[in-house]
Amino acid sequence: MSLIISARVREKLKQKHRVSEDEIIDCFANINGRYLRDKREQHQTNPPTLWFIAETDS
């Protein structure tokens, strides 16, 4: 799977959430269900911010 992650987002995921790029790829591969749209005013973006919950392979 090819996934493009900006340097800023990669650093945030690493530092704030302690999530590796391999774990991110696992989650995208394991999506089971629908995306959730973030409707909070401070998170309004174009395109909209979408969330999902998924497990890693480990």
C-alpha positions, -999 to 999 in steps of 0.1 A, spaced: 0 0 0 13 34 -9 5 61 17 17 97 16 21 112 50 34 148 54 64 154 75 43 175 100 17 147 104 43 120 106 61 139 134 28 145 153 18 109 151 53 98 163 56 124 192 21 129 204 5 95 197 36 72 196 23 56 164 47 43 137 42 45 99 39 7 98 10 9 124 -7 36 103 -5 13 72 -19 -16 92 -49 5 103 -57 16 67 -54 -20 56 -77 -32 84 -105 -6 81 -138 -23 89 -168 1 89 -175 36 79 -156 69 82 -167 94 107 -169 131 97 -155 156 122 -181 183 126 -164 203 152 -161 239 141 -123 241 148 -117 210 126 -136 222 95 -113 217 65 -117 213 28 -118 184 21 -136 174 54 -116 157 82 -126 120 84 -119 96 112 -119 58 115 -110 32 141 -90 2 131 -66 -23 147 -29 -29 138 -17 -64 128 0 -68 162 
